[in-house]
Amino acid sequence: MTHAAPTQDTKIKWYPIASASRFPKNLGMAARIEGKQIAVFNFDRRGEWFACDNRCPHKGDMV
């Protein structure tokens, strides 16, 4: 007997949350997307943006 393992949707989805000018340079800000809190960082010095879960996996605290 076999059965398929549950799959996860791995497609990249983009969500408008705010104008880029509202994010502080070289700092982060939290946003709520579909009921989940996301930390968004504007690394202006490097010209990069980064987003992740707004919870530390080790301590469970907000980042």
Number of C-alpha atoms within 10 A of each C-alpha: 2 4 5 5 6 5 6 6 5 6 6 5 5 6 7 7 12 9 7 11 8 9 15 13 14 14 11 17 15 18 17 11 11 8 7 9 15 19 17 19 19 20 15 12 8 8 9 10 13 10 14 13 15 19 14 11 10 6 8 9 9 13 15
